[in-house]
């Protein structure tokens, strides 16, 4: 039986909304509850990157997911909703993708919507907060804001897919990043990949050769 937990997920206007969509679906498929909200900019990114055009109606965003019995979607201005409360039983909060503007406001305690408020609550309640920025190159103030948040206890998990698992599709690249998020959340999923030395291919451990 699944040990169901509740997570708050926020989509902001950074590129890479596919990461957020994939994360929410994986959490639902694993039997967890998801409290979701998206900014207006995130919905515009959804249109540009995924070809999906919806209004700001929470019901339309919810319709994008399967197994949605455990999904609650809120208007971004609904600051009275569950993710905005420190007494709610939210296990962790994830902003994915996290725009640099959203990241800056979270770093400085300026909550202008539910997404930023949910991150602020996670920090003040000492709950796990994961921010998934996707930006390049990074300016000095971007790096300073990330360092500030890291020192406050947040996890900065940039959308930087690896290639050592030999991805062959875009889905492989997306799943690499989402798998990293799920690992931080301690959520079991078939897309989580664990590295093991390919001894059968190498024939000998590189450590035996004195390599570092």
PABAVEX-681532 format. One record per residue: residue number from 1; residue in three letters; x, y, z of N, C-alpha, C in turn. Coordinates in steps of 0.1 Angstrom, whole numbers, plus 5000, padded with zeros to 4 digits. Layout:
N
- NUM / ala / X / Y / Z / X / Y / Z / X / Y / Z
...
//
This chain:
212
- 1 / unk / 5008 / 4988 / 5000 / 5000 / 5000 / 5000 / 5009 / 5012 / 5000
- 2 / unk / 5005 / 5022 / 4992 / 5013 / 5034 / 4990 / 5012 / 5043 / 5003
- 3 / unk / 5023 / 5048 / 5008 / 5024 / 5058 / 5018 / 5021 / 5071 / 5012
- 4 / unk / 5008 / 5075 / 5012 / 5005 / 5087 / 5005 / 5009 / 5100 / 5012
- 5 / unk / 5015 / 5109 / 5005 / 5020 / 5122 / 5011 / 5014 / 5133 / 5002
- 6 / unk / 5015 / 5145 / 5007 / 5010 / 5157 / 4999 / 5022 / 5166 / 4996
- 7 / unk / 5022 / 5170 / 4983 / 5032 / 5179 / 4978 / 5026 / 5191 / 4972
- 8 / unk / 5032 / 5203 / 4973 / 5028 / 5215 / 4966 / 5038 / 5217 / 4954
- 9 / unk / 5032 / 5219 / 4943 / 5040 / 5221 / 4931 / 5035 / 5234 / 4924
- 10 / unk / 5045 / 5242 / 4920 / 5042 / 5255 / 4913 / 5049 / 5255 / 4900
- 11 / unk / 5041 / 5259 / 4890 / 5047 / 5262 / 4877 / 5049 / 5277 / 4875
- 12 / unk / 5061 / 5282 / 4873 / 5063 / 5296 / 4870 / 5067 / 5297 / 4855
- 13 / unk / 5071 / 5309 / 4851 / 5072 / 5312 / 4837 / 5085 / 5308 / 4831
- 14 / unk / 5094 / 5301 / 4837 / 5106 / 5297 / 4831 / 5104 / 5286 / 4820
- 15 / unk / 5114 / 5285 / 4811 / 5113 / 5275 / 4801 / 5114 / 5261 / 4807
- 16 / unk / 5108 / 5251 / 4801 / 5109 / 5238 / 4806 / 5097 / 5233 / 4814
- 17 / unk / 5085 / 5237 / 4810 / 5073 / 5234 / 4817 / 5071 / 5218 / 4816
- 18 / unk / 5077 / 5212 / 4806 / 5075 / 5198 / 4805 / 5080 / 5190 / 4818
- 19 / unk / 5090 / 5196 / 4824 / 5095 / 5190 / 4837 / 5084 / 5190 / 4847
- 20 / unk / 5077 / 5201 / 4848 / 5066 / 5202 / 4858 / 5055 / 5193 / 4855
- 21 / unk / 5051 / 5192 / 4842 / 5040 / 5183 / 4839 / 5044 / 5169 / 4842
- 22 / unk / 5056 / 5165 / 4839 / 5060 / 5151 / 4841 / 5061 / 5148 / 4856
- 23 / unk / 5066 / 5158 / 4864 / 5066 / 5156 / 4879 / 5053 / 5154 / 4885
- 24 / unk / 5043 / 5162 / 4881 / 5030 / 5161 / 4887 / 5024 / 5147 / 4883
- 25 / unk / 5025 / 5143 / 4871 / 5020 / 5130 / 4867 / 5026 / 5119 / 4874
- 26 / unk / 5039 / 5119 / 4876 / 5046 / 5109 / 4884 / 5042 / 5108 / 4898
- 27 / unk / 5040 / 5120 / 4904 / 5035 / 5120 / 4918 / 5021 / 5114 / 4920
- 28 / unk / 5013 / 5117 / 4910 / 4999 / 5112 / 4910 / 4999 / 5097 / 4908
- 29 / unk / 5007 / 5093 / 4898 / 5008 / 5078 / 4895 / 5013 / 5070 / 4907
- 30 / unk / 5022 / 5077 / 4915 / 5027 / 5070 / 4927 / 5018 / 5070 / 4939
- 31 / unk / 5006 / 5076 / 4937 / 4996 / 5076 / 4947 / 4997 / 5087 / 4957
- 32 / unk / 5004 / 5098 / 4954 / 5005 / 5110 / 4963 / 4995 / 5121 / 4959
- 33 / unk / 4993 / 5130 / 4969 / 4984 / 5141 / 4966 / 4993 / 5153 / 4961
- 34 / unk / 4987 / 5160 / 4952 / 4994 / 5172 / 4946 / 4985 / 5184 / 4947
- 35 / unk / 4991 / 5195 / 4953 / 4984 / 5208 / 4953 / 4992 / 5217 / 4943
- 36 / unk / 4985 / 5220 / 4932 / 4992 / 5226 / 4920 / 4987 / 5240 / 4918
- 37 / unk / 4996 / 5249 / 4914 / 4992 / 5262 / 4909 / 5002 / 5267 / 4898
- 38 / unk / 4997 / 5275 / 4889 / 5006 / 5280 / 4878 / 5004 / 5295 / 4876
- 39 / unk / 5015 / 5302 / 4873 / 5014 / 5316 / 4870 / 5008 / 5318 / 4856
- 40 / unk / 5004 / 5330 / 4853 / 4999 / 5333 / 4839 / 5011 / 5331 / 4829
- 41 / unk / 5023 / 5335 / 4833 / 5034 / 5333 / 4824 / 5037 / 5318 / 4821
- 42 / unk / 5035 / 5309 / 4831 / 5036 / 5295 / 4829 / 5027 / 5290 / 4819
- 43 / unk / 5014 / 5295 / 4819 / 5004 / 5290 / 4809 / 5008 / 5295 / 4795
- 44 / unk / 5015 / 5307 / 4794 / 5019 / 5311 / 4781 / 5031 / 5302 / 4776
- 45 / unk / 5040 / 5298 / 4786 / 5050 / 5289 / 4782 / 5044 / 5276 / 4778
- 46 / unk / 5034 / 5271 / 4784 / 5027 / 5259 / 4781 / 5022 / 5259 / 4766
- 47 / unk / 5017 / 5271 / 4762 / 5013 / 5272 / 4748 / 5024 / 5272 / 4739
- 48 / unk / 5035 / 5280 / 4742 / 5046 / 5280 / 4733 / 5054 / 5267 / 4731
- 49 / unk / 5056 / 5261 / 4743 / 5065 / 5249 / 4743 / 5058 / 5236 / 4741
- 50 / unk / 5046 / 5235 / 4745 / 5038 / 5222 / 4744 / 5026 / 5223 / 4735
- 51 / unk / 5023 / 5235 / 4729 / 5012 / 5236 / 4720 / 4999 / 5234 / 4727
- 52 / unk / 4998 / 5236 / 4740 / 4986 / 5234 / 4747 / 4981 / 5248 / 4752
- 53 / unk / 4969 / 5252 / 4748 / 4964 / 5265 / 4751 / 4952 / 5263 / 4760
- 54 / unk / 4953 / 5268 / 4772 / 4942 / 5267 / 4782 / 4940 / 5281 / 4788
- 55 / unk / 4929 / 5283 / 4794 / 4926 / 5295 / 4802 / 4932 / 5294 / 4815
- 56 / unk / 4930 / 5304 / 4824 / 4935 / 5303 / 4837 / 4926 / 5296 / 4847
- 57 / unk / 4917 / 5289 / 4841 / 4907 / 5281 / 4850 / 4915 / 5269 / 4856
- 58 / unk / 4914 / 5267 / 4869 / 4921 / 5255 / 4875 / 4916 / 5242 / 4869
- 59 / unk / 4903 / 5242 / 4865 / 4898 / 5229 / 4860 / 4905 / 5225 / 4846
- 60 / unk / 4908 / 5235 / 4838 / 4914 / 5232 / 4825 / 4928 / 5227 / 4828
- 61 / unk / 4935 / 5232 / 4837 / 4949 / 5228 / 4840 / 4948 / 5213 / 4846
- 62 / unk / 4938 / 5211 / 4854 / 4937 / 5197 / 4860 / 4934 / 5187 / 4849
- 63 / unk / 4927 / 5191 / 4839 / 4923 / 5182 / 4828 / 4935 / 5176 / 4820
- 64 / unk / 4947 / 5182 / 4822 / 4959 / 5178 / 4815 / 4965 / 5165 / 4821
- 65 / unk / 4960 / 5161 / 4833 / 4966 / 5150 / 4840 / 4956 / 5138 / 4841
- 66 / unk / 4962 / 5126 / 4842 / 4955 / 5114 / 4845 / 4956 / 5111 / 4860
- 67 / unk / 4947 / 5102 / 4864 / 4947 / 5098 / 4879 / 4946 / 5110 / 4887
- 68 / unk / 4937 / 5119 / 4884 / 4937 / 5133 / 4890 / 4928 / 5133 / 4903
- 69 / unk / 4924 / 5121 / 4908 / 4916 / 5121 / 4920 / 4923 / 5128 / 4932
- 70 / unk / 4936 / 5127 / 4932 / 4944 / 5133 / 4943 / 4950 / 5147 / 4940
- 71 / unk / 4945 / 5153 / 4929 / 4950 / 5165 / 4924 / 4941 / 5177 / 4928
- 72 / unk / 4946 / 5187 / 4934 / 4939 / 5200 / 4936 / 4947 / 5211 / 4929
- 73 / unk / 4939 / 5219 / 4921 / 4945 / 5230 / 4914 / 4939 / 5243 / 4918
- 74 / unk / 4948 / 5253 / 4921 / 4943 / 5265 / 4926 / 4947 / 5277 / 4917
- 75 / unk / 4938 / 5287 / 4917 / 4942 / 5300 / 4910 / 4954 / 5305 / 4917
- 76 / unk / 4963 / 5312 / 4909 / 4975 / 5317 / 4915 / 4973 / 5328 / 4925
- 77 / unk / 4962 / 5334 / 4926 / 4959 / 5344 / 4935 / 4951 / 5339 / 4948
- 78 / unk / 4949 / 5326 / 4948 / 4942 / 5320 / 4959 / 4951 / 5318 / 4971
- 79 / unk / 4955 / 5329 / 4977 / 4964 / 5328 / 4988 / 4958 / 5323 / 5001
- 80 / unk / 4945 / 5320 / 5001 / 4939 / 5313 / 5013 / 4939 / 5298 / 5012
- 81 / unk / 4944 / 5293 / 5001 / 4943 / 5278 / 4998 / 4954 / 5271 / 5006
- 82 / unk / 4953 / 5257 / 5005 / 4961 / 5248 / 5014 / 4976 / 5251 / 5013
- 83 / unk / 4982 / 5253 / 5001 / 4997 / 5255 / 5001 / 5002 / 5268 / 5007
- 84 / unk / 4993 / 5277 / 5010 / 4997 / 5289 / 5016 / 4997 / 5289 / 5032
- 85 / unk / 4993 / 5277 / 5037 / 4991 / 5276 / 5052 / 5003 / 5268 / 5058
- 86 / unk / 5008 / 5273 / 5068 / 5019 / 5266 / 5075 / 5014 / 5254 / 5083
- 87 / unk / 5001 / 5254 / 5086 / 4995 / 5242 / 5093 / 4991 / 5231 / 5084
- 88 / unk / 4991 / 5233 / 5071 / 4987 / 5222 / 5062 / 4998 / 5211 / 5062
- 89 / unk / 4993 / 5199 / 5059 / 5002 / 5188 / 5060 / 5009 / 5186 / 5046
- 90 / unk / 5017 / 5196 / 5042 / 5024 / 5195 / 5030 / 5038 / 5190 / 5033
- 91 / unk / 5043 / 5180 / 5026 / 5056 / 5174 / 5029 / 5067 / 5181 / 5023
- 92 / unk / 5065 / 5187 / 5011 / 5076 / 5194 / 5004 / 5069 / 5203 / 4993
- 93 / unk / 5077 / 5213 / 4989 / 5072 / 5222 / 4978 / 5083 / 5222 / 4967
- 94 / unk / 5078 / 5222 / 4955 / 5087 / 5222 / 4943 / 5082 / 5232 / 4933
- 95 / unk / 5091 / 5241 / 4930 / 5088 / 5251 / 4919 / 5095 / 5247 / 4907
- 96 / unk / 5087 / 5242 / 4897 / 5093 / 5236 / 4885 / 5085 / 5239 / 4872
- 97 / unk / 5090 / 5246 / 4863 / 5102 / 5253 / 4863 / 5101 / 5266 / 4872
- 98 / unk / 5113 / 5270 / 4876 / 5113 / 5282 / 4885 / 5120 / 5293 / 4877
- 99 / unk / 5113 / 5304 / 4873 / 5119 / 5315 / 4866 / 5128 / 5323 / 4875
- 100 / unk / 5137 / 5330 / 4870 / 5146 / 5338 / 4878 / 5139 / 5349 / 4886
- 101 / unk / 5128 / 5354 / 4880 / 5120 / 5364 / 4887 / 5114 / 5358 / 4900
- 102 / unk / 5108 / 5346 / 4898 / 5102 / 5339 / 4909 / 5112 / 5336 / 4920
- 103 / unk / 5124 / 5331 / 4915 / 5135 / 5327 / 4924 / 5139 / 5339 / 4932
- 104 / unk / 5140 / 5351 / 4926 / 5144 / 5363 / 4933 / 5134 / 5367 / 4943
- 105 / unk / 5121 / 5366 / 4940 / 5111 / 5370 / 4950 / 5111 / 5361 / 4962
- 106 / unk / 5113 / 5348 / 4959 / 5113 / 5338 / 4970 / 5126 / 5341 / 4979
- 107 / unk / 5137 / 5344 / 4973 / 5149 / 5346 / 4980 / 5148 / 5358 / 4989
- 108 / unk / 5140 / 5368 / 4986 / 5138 / 5380 / 4993 / 5125 / 5382 / 5001
- 109 / unk / 5118 / 5371 / 5001 / 5106 / 5370 / 5010 / 5094 / 5379 / 5004
- 110 / unk / 5094 / 5381 / 4991 / 5083 / 5389 / 4985 / 5074 / 5380 / 4978
- 111 / unk / 5062 / 5377 / 4984 / 5053 / 5367 / 4978 / 5041 / 5375 / 4971
- 112 / unk / 5041 / 5374 / 4958 / 5031 / 5381 / 4950 / 5020 / 5372 / 4945
- 113 / unk / 5021 / 5359 / 4948 / 5011 / 5349 / 4943 / 5012 / 5336 / 4951
- 114 / unk / 5004 / 5327 / 4949 / 5003 / 5315 / 4956 / 5016 / 5306 / 4955
- 115 / unk / 5022 / 5306 / 4943 / 5034 / 5299 / 4941 / 5045 / 5304 / 4950
- 116 / unk / 5047 / 5317 / 4950 / 5058 / 5323 / 4959 / 5054 / 5321 / 4973
- 117 / unk / 5042 / 5322 / 4977 / 5038 / 5321 / 4991 / 5040 / 5306 / 4995
- 118 / unk / 5037 / 5296 / 4987 / 5040 / 5283 / 4991 / 5054 / 5280 / 4994
- 119 / unk / 5063 / 5286 / 4986 / 5077 / 5285 / 4988 / 5081 / 5292 / 5001
- 120 / unk / 5076 / 5303 / 5004 / 5079 / 5311 / 5016 / 5074 / 5303 / 5028
- 121 / unk / 5063 / 5296 / 5027 / 5058 / 5288 / 5038 / 5068 / 5276 / 5041
- 122 / unk / 5072 / 5270 / 5030 / 5082 / 5259 / 5031 / 5094 / 5263 / 5039
- 123 / unk / 5099 / 5275 / 5036 / 5111 / 5280 / 5042 / 5109 / 5283 / 5057
- 124 / unk / 5098 / 5289 / 5060 / 5095 / 5293 / 5074 / 5092 / 5281 / 5083
- 125 / unk / 5086 / 5270 / 5076 / 5082 / 5258 / 5084 / 5094 / 5248 / 5083
- 126 / unk / 5105 / 5251 / 5077 / 5116 / 5242 / 5076 / 5112 / 5229 / 5069
- 127 / unk / 5104 / 5230 / 5059 / 5101 / 5219 / 5050 / 5109 / 5219 / 5038
- 128 / unk / 5111 / 5208 / 5031 / 5119 / 5207 / 5019 / 5113 / 5217 / 5008
- 129 / unk / 5122 / 5225 / 5002 / 5118 / 5233 / 4991 / 5128 / 5231 / 4980
- 130 / unk / 5123 / 5227 / 4968 / 5131 / 5224 / 4957 / 5128 / 5234 / 4946
- 131 / unk / 5138 / 5241 / 4941 / 5137 / 5251 / 4930 / 5144 / 5246 / 4918
- 132 / unk / 5137 / 5245 / 4907 / 5143 / 5240 / 4895 / 5144 / 5251 / 4884
- 133 / unk / 5155 / 5259 / 4885 / 5157 / 5269 / 4875 / 5161 / 5264 / 4861
- 134 / unk / 5158 / 5271 / 4851 / 5163 / 5267 / 4837 / 5167 / 5280 / 4830
- 135 / unk / 5179 / 5284 / 4832 / 5184 / 5297 / 4826 / 5198 / 5296 / 4823
- 136 / unk / 5203 / 5302 / 4812 / 5217 / 5303 / 4809 / 5220 / 5314 / 4799
- 137 / unk / 5231 / 5321 / 4800 / 5240 / 5320 / 4811 / 5234 / 5327 / 4824
- 138 / unk / 5241 / 5325 / 4835 / 5236 / 5331 / 4848 / 5244 / 5343 / 4851
- 139 / unk / 5237 / 5354 / 4854 / 5243 / 5366 / 4859 / 5246 / 5365 / 4873
- 140 / unk / 5254 / 5375 / 4878 / 5258 / 5375 / 4892 / 5247 / 5375 / 4902
- 141 / unk / 5236 / 5383 / 4899 / 5225 / 5383 / 4908 / 5217 / 5370 / 4908
- 142 / unk / 5217 / 5363 / 4897 / 5211 / 5350 / 4897 / 5218 / 5341 / 4907
- 143 / unk / 5231 / 5340 / 4906 / 5239 / 5332 / 4914 / 5238 / 5336 / 4929
- 144 / unk / 5238 / 5348 / 4931 / 5237 / 5353 / 4945 / 5223 / 5349 / 4951
- 145 / unk / 5213 / 5350 / 4943 / 5199 / 5346 / 4948 / 5199 / 5331 / 4951
- 146 / unk / 5205 / 5323 / 4942 / 5205 / 5309 / 4944 / 5213 / 5305 / 4957
- 147 / unk / 5225 / 5312 / 4959 / 5233 / 5309 / 4971 / 5225 / 5313 / 4983
- 148 / unk / 5218 / 5324 / 4983 / 5210 / 5329 / 4994 / 5200 / 5318 / 4998
- 149 / unk / 5193 / 5313 / 4988 / 5183 / 5303 / 4991 / 5189 / 5290 / 4996
- 150 / unk / 5200 / 5286 / 4990 / 5207 / 5274 / 4995 / 5210 / 5276 / 5010
- 151 / unk / 5215 / 5287 / 5013 / 5219 / 5289 / 5027 / 5207 / 5290 / 5036
- 152 / unk / 5195 / 5292 / 5031 / 5182 / 5292 / 5038 / 5177 / 5278 / 5039
- 153 / unk / 5183 / 5269 / 5032 / 5178 / 5255 / 5033 / 5172 / 5249 / 5021
- 154 / unk / 5170 / 5257 / 5011 / 5164 / 5252 / 4999 / 5173 / 5244 / 4990
- 155 / unk / 5168 / 5235 / 4982 / 5176 / 5228 / 4973 / 5175 / 5234 / 4959
- 156 / unk / 5186 / 5238 / 4953 / 5187 / 5243 / 4940 / 5190 / 5232 / 4930
- 157 / unk / 5180 / 5228 / 4922 / 5182 / 5217 / 4913 / 5180 / 5221 / 4899
- 158 / unk / 5190 / 5227 / 4893 / 5188 / 5232 / 4879 / 5185 / 5221 / 4869
- 159 / unk / 5177 / 5225 / 4859 / 5173 / 5215 / 4849 / 5185 / 5213 / 4840
- 160 / unk / 5194 / 5204 / 4844 / 5207 / 5201 / 4837 / 5207 / 5186 / 4835
- 161 / unk / 5201 / 5181 / 4824 / 5201 / 5166 / 4822 / 5215 / 5161 / 4820
- 162 / unk / 5218 / 5149 / 4825 / 5231 / 5143 / 4822 / 5230 / 5134 / 4810
- 163 / unk / 5242 / 5129 / 4806 / 5242 / 5121 / 4793 / 5249 / 5107 / 4796
- 164 / unk / 5253 / 5104 / 4808 / 5259 / 5092 / 4810 / 5250 / 5080 / 4810
- 165 / unk / 5237 / 5083 / 4810 / 5227 / 5072 / 4808 / 5224 / 5069 / 4794
- 166 / unk / 5231 / 5076 / 4785 / 5229 / 5075 / 4770 / 5215 / 5077 / 4766
- 167 / unk / 5210 / 5089 / 4768 / 5196 / 5092 / 4764 / 5194 / 5092 / 4749
- 168 / unk / 5183 / 5087 / 4744 / 5181 / 5086 / 4730 / 5168 / 5094 / 4726
- 169 / unk / 5161 / 5099 / 4735 / 5149 / 5107 / 4732 / 5149 / 5119 / 4742
- 170 / unk / 5140 / 5129 / 4738 / 5138 / 5140 / 4747 / 5132 / 5136 / 4760
- 171 / unk / 5124 / 5125 / 4760 / 5117 / 5120 / 4772 / 5128 / 5115 / 4781
- 172 / unk / 5139 / 5109 / 4776 / 5150 / 5104 / 4785 / 5156 / 5116 / 4792
- 173 / unk / 5158 / 5127 / 4785 / 5164 / 5139 / 4791 / 5155 / 5145 / 4802
- 174 / unk / 5142 / 5146 / 4799 / 5132 / 5151 / 4809 / 5132 / 5142 / 4821
- 175 / unk / 5131 / 5129 / 4819 / 5130 / 5120 / 4830 / 5143 / 5120 / 4839
- 176 / unk / 5154 / 5123 / 4833 / 5166 / 5124 / 4841 / 5165 / 5135 / 4852
- 177 / unk / 5160 / 5146 / 4848 / 5158 / 5157 / 4858 / 5147 / 5154 / 4867
- 178 / unk / 5136 / 5150 / 4862 / 5124 / 5147 / 4871 / 5128 / 5136 / 4881
- 179 / unk / 5136 / 5126 / 4876 / 5141 / 5116 / 4885 / 5149 / 5121 / 4897
- 180 / unk / 5157 / 5131 / 4894 / 5165 / 5138 / 4904 / 5156 / 5144 / 4915
- 181 / unk / 5145 / 5151 / 4910 / 5135 / 5157 / 4919 / 5128 / 5146 / 4928
- 182 / unk / 5124 / 5135 / 4921 / 5117 / 5125 / 4929 / 5127 / 5118 / 4939
- 183 / unk / 5139 / 5118 / 4936 / 5149 / 5112 / 4945 / 5150 / 5121 / 4958
- 184 / unk / 5150 / 5134 / 4955 / 5150 / 5144 / 4967 / 5138 / 5143 / 4975
- 185 / unk / 5126 / 5140 / 4969 / 5114 / 5138 / 4976 / 5112 / 5125 / 4982
- 186 / unk / 5121 / 5116 / 4979 / 5121 / 5102 / 4984 / 5108 / 5095 / 4979
- 187 / unk / 5105 / 5097 / 4966 / 5094 / 5091 / 4960 / 5099 / 5080 / 4950
- 188 / unk / 5094 / 5068 / 4952 / 5098 / 5057 / 4943 / 5091 / 5059 / 4929
- 189 / unk / 5099 / 5057 / 4919 / 5094 / 5058 / 4905 / 5103 / 5050 / 4896
- 190 / unk / 5097 / 5044 / 4885 / 5105 / 5037 / 4876 / 5115 / 5046 / 4868
- 191 / unk / 5112 / 5059 / 4868 / 5121 / 5068 / 4860 / 5134 / 5072 / 4868
- 192 / unk / 5134 / 5069 / 4881 / 5146 / 5072 / 4889 / 5157 / 5062 / 4885
- 193 / unk / 5168 / 5068 / 4881 / 5180 / 5060 / 4876 / 5191 / 5060 / 4886
- 194 / unk / 5197 / 5049 / 4889 / 5208 / 5048 / 4899 / 5220 / 5043 / 4891
- 195 / unk / 5231 / 5050 / 4893 / 5243 / 5046 / 4886 / 5250 / 5035 / 4892
- 196 / unk / 5255 / 5026 / 4884 / 5264 / 5015 / 4889 / 5275 / 5013 / 4879
- 197 / unk / 5287 / 5010 / 4883 / 5299 / 5009 / 4874 / 5296 / 4998 / 4864
- 198 / unk / 5297 / 5001 / 4851 / 5295 / 4991 / 4841 / 5307 / 4982 / 4839
- 199 / unk / 5309 / 4974 / 4849 / 5321 / 4965 / 4849 / 5321 / 4955 / 4837
- 200 / unk / 5310 / 4951 / 4833 / 5309 / 4942 / 4822 / 5315 / 4949 / 4809
- 201 / unk / 5313 / 4962 / 4808 / 5318 / 4969 / 4797 / 5333 / 4973 / 4798
- 202 / unk / 5337 / 4977 / 4810 / 5351 / 4981 / 4812 / 5360 / 4969 / 4813
- 203 / unk / 5355 / 4959 / 4819 / 5364 / 4947 / 4821 / 5373 / 4948 / 4833
- 204 / unk / 5375 / 4961 / 4838 / 5383 / 4963 / 4850 / 5379 / 4976 / 4855
- 205 / unk / 5379 / 4977 / 4869 / 5375 / 4990 / 4875 / 5385 / 5001 / 4872
- 206 / unk / 5381 / 5013 / 4868 / 5390 / 5024 / 4866 / 5399 / 5027 / 4878
- 207 / unk / 5393 / 5024 / 4890 / 5401 / 5026 / 4902 / 5414 / 5018 / 4902
- 208 / unk / 5413 / 5006 / 4896 / 5425 / 4997 / 4896 / 5436 / 5002 / 4888
- 209 / unk / 5432 / 5012 / 4879 / 5442 / 5018 / 4870 / 5448 / 5031 / 4875
- 210 / unk / 5444 / 5034 / 4887 / 5449 / 5046 / 4894 / 5442 / 5059 / 4888
- 211 / unk / 5431 / 5057 / 4881 / 5425 / 5069 / 4876 / 5416 / 5076 / 4887
- 212 / unk / 5414 / 5089 / 4886 / 5406 / 5096 / 4895 / 5396 / 5105 / 4888
//
